[in-house]
Amino acid sequence: MNISVIKRADGISLNSDSLFTPNTEKIQTVFKVPAYQRPYVWKQPEWDKLFDDIEGNDAGYFVGAILCVDKGNRDEKDYAVCEVIDGQQRLTTLSLLLTAIYSVLNDYSEITSVKDNTRLAEKISDKKKSLKNQLIVEAVNDKFITRVIPQYDDNRDDYFNIIIGTLGIDKADFSKPLQTNYFDARRQLARAYSYFKKRIENYAVDEDGKNDIDRQVKRIFEFSLKVNSTTVVMITAESESNANMLFEALNNRGVPLTITHLIRNKLLGEIKSASQSESKLQFEFDYYKDKWNQILEKNLFKSNGKEISSGEQERFFRQSYNACRFNWLNDYPDNKQFVSVGKKANLYDAYSEMINLAPEKTFNQIIESAELYLKLQGDNTTVISKNLNSLYKDLNHINGTTSYTLLLYLVKNCGSLNLQEADLENICKSLINFFVRRNITNKPTYNKLDQLFNDFIKKIKDENLTGEKICSELTQKLQDEVGKNFEDILLNENSYDNFGNENVYFILSKLAETGLHSKLQIDFWAESDKRSPLAWNIEHILPQTIEKKQKGQSQQIHTEWEKVLADWATKNSDSQNVKEIQESYMNKLGNLTLTQYNSEMGNKPFLDKRDFKKGGHYVGYRNELSEGLNKDIIYKDDKRTLKDNWTPDEIDARTEILVKEILEIFAW
């Protein structure tokens, strides 16, 4: 298609500060997401990547493009409206990140020592004003409107109320009344806001500034500047039809070259150039090309039949390089290229240097790493002991892939390091224990994990560690690095909200496996033939939704769960209403289990869930997990007396039991 048909396809490179503030003509811009657009869908992996990339890169980091239709001034007001055709996830997330920064700074402004420090208090106040101007626009009617307007759905109300509650706005220009200062904490926008606030709080309190308020505020200011300096390309069109044509053109131009393409093309090109004769050239080129396609393209870079992301492919090359760089430095001691840790910015240059020095050796190193990588992912087709294969799978399930750099190095050099299979098993157990804790405490933060494992490889080299010494030193290092409040967090925080569903699922699956009868085996990671990717799902005993509406009526009727909570509140003289009690307890660890019938059990009363049957067999809580994970849900005592109720007291008691079992399962 000819892009020139779009009269104003003007790609303007902006930083986030100028994106959310007046343009050169002093006209405020409001970004409105049309009602037909999909809702906000970004989750923790995308939040992690955005935060870590902004933190880990220099000012000016490119975060992507947004495509808009310029609607001009609305009703002659002093702001322009741009309808967002593409990029709403990125735009909304950046605004939530700025809101979270404002919220954390607001908390600091209430600290006594800050109030007493006039200079610091003024700096915080100025920064808050600047952030407020980025997040809202003051309209001509003296009311405020948010800079980003999500589509008409729960997203819109949640977003407005997050902004209202954080900035303390009392005059908002919205098209319908809102339930003031309320947003649903279970939905993605609220989770994103809470996630970023927690990350910023943790970022502020670094190793050297735990008791230094000035340093903490300074770090928040520095991060805020990084956010505002991120680069965004804003493309505007005159009409929706033109914007949609441009959208199709941009998305149908093919996949851009990734690090995989660049390394492959460079490598095969050098191998081809190194061949001596025409016949040998074609033979060797075909051999290397076919092997690359078989090992990498068909096996390593495919998951469930689909190609994994370019980011995951880049991670493989980065970890492979960092696992091998000391070996290369030994072979080529005069080459300083291998001294630097491989990062996204220098990765292609590092591989280019290796390929220039020895293309065939580089090829073989990549293939060896790829085959080991498949083992680390728990690939059943590779020859490996059952115990080690199971541990590799667990490490993969608990999102321990950042440790692959270390494991690649250890497995590649296990002979010279005098590491036996039992040593590798112990190392994997320590890594699993570490990631279970790290994913709950968020210590160390995600962006420090690569450095942690790269530094330990250097320690092995510098101190000539071998065998059991590697195991003991690594375990001690991991214990020193991880947060110390693991048990308290498990007991007191809402697991489902704060720990990430994958981490909660892994912990519950391990609790379930431990309690299974010796002859009963369940693969909790088996794929489902339903919409859910896994056959088993996390189940809330006290449901996430307890209200019920009569068909054809808006009037809510009381359910059995509401009655249970109301009776409990009366008995315990608890002043909270039913909704507040439910929100306090529904996501606690003790209220969670696993089931294959999550959607069918829904918000049924406790007894219906307990005795739920399929084909004449119990498949509710009285199922194959009844002697382990579900024991304290269905039985009152060791005499197997069945429970007939489920209250907050039951949730607290079971939480304590599960936490004790978790500490035993994942003991160092």
N, C-alpha and C positions, 0 to 999 in steps of 0.2 A: 504494500500500500504506500501511497505518497503522503508522507507526513505533512507536506506543505499545505494540504487542504485545510489544516487547522491553523487558523489565522494567528492565534495567540498560544501556541505551544511553546511558551517562553520558560525555559528551565532556569530558575533563579537559585543559585547556591546561597543558602542562608545558614546562619548558626541558630541554635534553638532559642537564643535570647532574642534575636531579631524576628524569629518566626512568631513568637508570642508577645511582641511589643509593637508599637506603631511603626508603619513603614515610612519611607522618606517623605511622603506627602502628609504625614501625621494622621493617617486614617487607620483606625483600629480594625483588625481583621478577626472575624468570628468564623470558626470552622464548624459547619453543620453536617452531620452524617445523615444522609437521607433515610427515611423509614424503611426502604426496601433493602438496605444493607444488612448483612449478617450482624448478630450481636458481638459483644466483646468476647473473644475466645482465647486470648493469650493466657498461658499458665506459667507455673514456676520455671520450667526450662527456659522459656523466652525471657522471663524477668531476670533469671540468673545471668543469662548471656548478655542482656542489655547492661545490667549493672556492672558485671565483671569487665565487659569490653570498655565501658566508659572509664572505669577506675584504672584499668590496666594499660590504657593507651594515652598518648599525649593529647593535648588540646587539639580540637579540630577533627576528632574521630568521626568518620562518616557512618551515619545510622540509617541511611536509606532515602527514599523519595516518597513524596505524596503527590497525588494527581487530583486537581480540583476543577470545579466549574465556577468561574467568577460571576456571582449573582449581583455584584455592584452594591450600592447603598440601599439598605432596606427602609422603605417608607421615609426616605430623606433623613434618616438618623445618621449620627456621626460615626458609624462603623459599617464596614463592608462585610458581606456574607460570602463565604466560599463553601460550596458543597463538596464534600470529600468523596471522591470516586474510588480512590485506592490509597491505602496508608493510614486508615483510621485506627488500626491496632497500635501502630507505632506512635501516632499523634496522641491518642488517649493515654497511652502508657507514659509518655514523656510528661504530660500534664499531671498525672498521678504522682510521678516521681518528684516533680516540683512541689506538689501539695504536701507530700510526706516530709520533704526538707523543711517547708514552712512549719509543719506541725512539730517537728523535733526542735527547731529553733524556738518555737513558742514555749515548749516545755522548759528549755534552758532559761528563757527570760523570766520564768517564775522562781528560779533558784535564788535563795537569799544572797549568796555571794555575788551573783550576777547583778542583782538589784543594787547592791552596795558599790559595784564597779560601774560608775557612770559611763565611762568610755566604752566598755564592753557592751553595756545595755543599749547604748545609742547605736553601736555597730549592728547589733542584732535587730534593733528596731528598723534601721535603714534597709537591711537585707530583707526583712519581712515585707516592707512596703514594696520593694522591687519585685519580690516574688508574687505579691498580691496583684500588682499591675500586669504581670505575665499571665495570671490565671483568670482574671475577670476584666470586663470592659464596663465602664460607667456610661450608660446610655443617656440620651437627652432628657429623659423623664426622671432623672436622678435615681434611677434604679440600676442594679447591676445585672449583667448577663455573663455567663461563663464563656471563656474563650473557646472551649470545645463543647459542642452540643451533641451528645450521642443520639442514636436513633430512638424512636418512640417505643420504649419497652421498659422492662425493669431496670435495664442499664441506665436509662436517662434519669429516672428518679434517684437511683443509688448514687450516680455521679453528682447530680446537683446537691444532694444532701451531704456527701463527703466534702464538697467545696464549702457549702454553707456552714457545716459544723466546724471545719478547720479554720476558715477565715473569719468566722463570726459575722456573716452577712445577714442583715435583717430586711433588706429591700431588694428583692430579686424580681427580674422581669421574666416570668415563666408563663407558659400558656395555660397552665391549670394548677390548682392548689396542690401543695405537697404536704406530706406528713412530716413536719419539720424535725430536723435532726435525727431522722431514722433512715438507716439503710440496712439491707439484708446482708449480714456478715457471711452468709453461705455462698453468695454469688461472687463472680470473678472480679468485678471492679473493686469490691470491698476487700477481697483477699489480696489483690494487687497492692492496694493502698497500705494495708497492714503489713504486707511483706516488705515493701520499700521502707516503711517507717522503722521496722525492726533492723533491716540491713544498715540503714544510716546510723541508728543508735549504736550498733556494734562497730561500725566503721569509725565512729567518733572516738570510741574508747579503745585505742590501740595499746600496745604493750607499754609504751612510755608515757601514756597520758591518762592512766586510770583515775588519778586523783587531781588532774590538772584541767580545770574547767576551761581556761583560756586556750589550751592546746586542743581540747575537744571541739570547741566552737571554731577554731581556726581550720581544723580538718574538714568540718562541715562546709565552711566557706569555700575551701579549696575544691571540694567535690562539687559544690554548687556551680562554681566557675567552669569545671569540666563539663557538667551537664549543659550549661548555657553555651559552651563553645562547640558542642557536637554539630556536625555539618549535616544539613538536610537539603535535598534538592526539591524545590517546589515547582511543579509544572501546572500551569493554568490553561484552561481552554474556554472558549466563549459559550459553548453549549454542551448539554449532556451527550448529544449524539456525537459531537466532535471528541469529547472526552472518552466516550466508550470506544470510538475508533482508535484513538491513541492508546487506550488501555490494551486493546486487542493487539495492536502493533507491537507495543512494548513487551507483551507477554508471549508473543509468537515468534520472536526473533531468534529463538533457540537458547540453549543453556550456555551461559558465559563460561569461558575457560576457568577451570578450577586448578588447585595445586596438583591434583591427580593428573589432569591433562598435560600441564606444563612439565612435570617430572617425567611422565611417560614419553612425551615427544622428544624431550632433551635426551633422555636415556637411549631410546631406540635410534635416534639420529646419530649419537656418538658411537653406538655399537655398529651401526651400518658403515660409518666412516672408518672405523678401525679395521674392518675386514680387508683382507689382502686381495682375494680374487673374486670375480663376479659370481662364480658358482658357490663359493664359500659365503659370500655376502648374503645371497638369497636364502641359503640354508640357515645361517645363524640368525638372520633377521626374523624369518618365519618361526624359528624355535623360540626365540625370546618373546616375540609378540604373542604366540599361542600360550606360552607359559604365564605371561602377565595376565592375559585375558582369563585363563582358567583359574588361577589362584586368587587374583585380586578382583577382577570385574565380576566373575560368576559366583565366587564364594564369599570373599571378605566384604565386598561392597554391596552385597545383597542381604536384605532382611525380609523374611516372609514374601519373597518374590519381588520386592521393591528395592530400588537403589537407595542406599542410605544417604544422608545429606552430605553436602560438600564439607560442612564443618566437622562431621564425624570422620570423613576421609582425611581431612587435614590433620585431625588429632592422631590418626594412625601414623602418618609420616613424621609428625613432630615427635611422638613418643618413640618411634623406631630410631630416629636420628639421635635423640638424647640417650637412648639405651646403648648406642654403638659409638658415640663420639669419642670416648676414651680409648676404645680399641683403635679407632682411626688415628687418634693423636699418637698412640704408641707406634703405629706403622709409618706415620708421616710427622715426626716430632717437630720439624721446622715449619709446619703449616699451622698458623695461628687461627685459622678458620674454625677449627674444632674445639677451641677453648671456650667459645661462647655457647650458652644454652640455646637450643633451637626454639624460636618463638615464631608466631605467625609472620611478623614483619621480615625476618631474615631467613625463613625456612627455604625458600627457593634458591637463594644465593648459596646457602650451605650445601644443598643437594647438588647444585651446579658445580661447586668445587669438588665434591666427591666424584661426580660423574666425569669431570675433566681429568682427574687423577687416575681413576680406574673404573671405567663404565661397567665391565663385567662383574667386578667385585661388588660394586654398588647394587647392581641388579640382584645378585645372589643374596646380598644382605637384606634387601627389601623382601624378596621371596621368603627367606628364612623367618623374618619378622612376621610376615603375613601368616605363615603356617602356625607360628607360635601364638599369634593373636587369635586365630580360630580356636586354639586349645583354651586360651584364657577366657574366651566367651562361652566355654562349655560345649563346644561342638562335639556331638556324640560320634561323628565319623572318624575322629582322630584317635589314635592308639594311646591310651593314657589310663592310669589306675582309676578305679571307680571312686575312691575317696577323694583324690585330687580333682577329678572331673566335677564331683559334687561341690567341692569348695570353690572351684572356679565359677561355677554357675551361681553360687550364693553371692560371691563377690560382684558378679555382674548384676544380679537382682537388687543388691543394696546400693547400686550406683557407685561402685568402687573403681570405675574405669580409669580414674586419674592415677591409680597405683600401677597401671600397666607398664609405665616407663620402668619402674623398679623391677617388676616381675620379668619383663623382657630381658633386662640386663642380667638378672640372677639366673634365669633359665638358659640364656645364651652362654653364660660363663660358669655354669654349675660345676663343671669339671675342675677348672682352675680355682674355684672358690670352695671346693670340697663340700658341696651341698648335696645331701641325699634327698630322696623323695620325702622322707619323714620331716626333714627340715623345711622343705617347700610347703608341706601341709601345715606345719606350725606357723610359718610366715603368713599363709593365707588366713588361718584362724585369727591371728593378731590383726590382720588388715580388716577382716570382717567385723571384729569387735570394735575396732577403731571407727569404721564408717557408720556402724549402728549408732555409736555415741556422737560422732561428728554431725551426722544428719539431724540429730535431735538438738544438740547444743549450739550448732553452727560455729563451733570452734575446733580447729582453726577455720577461718572463712574460706570459701571455695577458691578464691583467687590465689590463696597461699599454698594450695595442695601441690601444684606442679613443682614449686620451689622446694617444698618439703621432701619430695621423693628424689628430685635431682640432687639436692644437698646430701641425701643419705648415700646415693651412689658415689658421690665425691668422698664422703667419709670412709666408705669401704675401700676406695682406692688409696686415700691418704694414709689410713691406719692399717692397711693390709688385713682387713677383717676376713675371716673365713668361717665356714661351718656353723656350729652352734653359736659362736660369738656374734655372727650376723643376726641370728634369730633373737638373741637376748638383747642386743643393742637396739634393734629395730622395735621390739616390743616396748622397751623402756622409753624410746623416743616418742612412740605413738601415745603412750600413757601420759607423757609430759605435755604433749601438744593438745590433747583433747580436753574439752570442758569438764570441770569437776562437778557440775551441778546436774548431771545426767539423771540421777534418781529423783531429785526434787522436781525436775521438769516433767518427768513421766508421771509423777504423783499429782501434780498440781495444775498442769496446763491441759488445754483441750487438744488431744492428740490429732484428731481428724482435721482440725483447722490449721494447726501450727507445724506439724511435722512433715507434711507431704504425704499424699495417699500411698505412693509407692513404698515409702519407708514404713508406714503403719502396716501396710499389707505384708511386707517382708517379716516384720516382727510377729504379727499374728500367725503367719504361716509357720514360723519356727516354733511358736508356742503350740500350735496344733500338731505339728509333726512329733514334738516331744511327748505329747499325751496320747498318741495313737497306739493301739494294740500292736504288738510285735509282728503279727501276721497281716496287719492292715496297712497298706501303703497308698498314699494319695499324692498325685502330682498337682500341687497347687498352682503350677505355672503352665498347665496344659491350656491350649488355646480353645476358645469357645466357638461354636457354630452360630452364636447369636451376635448381636451388635457389640456387646462387650468383648474386649480382646481376650479375657480370661474366663474360664468356666466358673471360677469362684470369685466372689465379690465381698467387699466389706459391708457388713450389715449393722445397722443401728438398732439396738434392742428397743430403747426409747426412741421412737422415730424422729426424723428431722422435721416432719410435718404432722401436727396432731389436730389441726383444725379440719373441719369437714363442712361442706356446704350441701344443703338439700338441693336436689335437682330442680332447676328452674327458679331458684330463689337465691338472693344474695345474703340472706340471714344465715349466720353461722350457727351450727348446733353443737352442743358439747359432746365430745367423744369420751370413751372410757379412759383414755390416757389423761385427758384433762381432769377427769374426776379423781384419778389416782394421785396426780400432782397436787390438786387442791386439798385432798384429804391429808396428804403428807405435810403440806404447808401448815394446815390447821393443827395437826398433831405436834409439829415441831416449832410452833409459834414463829414460822418464817414469814417475814413481811413481803417477800417477793410475790409477784403475781405468777400465774401458771406459765405464761410465755417466758418470763425471766428465768424461772426454774428450769424449764426445758432447754433454753439456750445455754444455761450454766452447766448442764449435765450431759446433753445428748452427744457431745463430741469427746467426752472423756474416754480414756483407754478402757475402763471397766464396762463401758456401754457398747463396746464393739466386738464383733465376732466375724466369722466367715460363713458364707452360704452360697449355694448354687441357685437359690430361688429368691433373690433380693427383691425383684420387681413384684413377684407374686405375694410375698409376705407383707411388703409395703408398710402401712401404718396400722395393721391389724392389732387387736388387743393382745396382751402378753400371752394369755392361755392359747389363743389361736395360733400364735407363732410357735409357742412351745410344742404344740401337738399337731403342727401342720403335716399333712400326709399327701403322698402321691402314690397311686397304684397300691394302696393299702399299707405302705411303708412310711414310717416317720422320716421326714426330711426337713423338719423344722429344727429346733434346738435339740430335740431328742434324736439326734442322728448319729453318724459314725464319729462325731467329735464329742459325744456326750461323756466320755470318760476322761477327756482332757480339756480342751479349750472351753467347752460348754458346760463342764461339770458344775461350776459355781453359778451358772445361770439357772439351771433346772433343779438342782438339789439343795435342800436346806442344810443337810448334815451328812455324816458318813453313813447313816442308815438308809440313804437314798430316798428320803422323804421329799416329794416333789414340791417345788415352790409354786405358789399360785398368784404371785404378785412381783412387780419389779419397780422399785422406788429409788430415789437418790441414795438412800442408805445402802441399798444393794450395789449400786454403781460404785460408791466409795470403797466398800468392802472388797469388791472384786478387783478394783484398780490396785489396791495394796497387794493382793494375792498375785496378780499378773506381774507387777513390778518386781516382786521378789523372785519370781520364776525367770524373768528377763535377765536379772543380774546373775542368776545361776547359769543360764544358757550361754550368755556372752561374758563369762568371767575370763579375766586375763590369765 
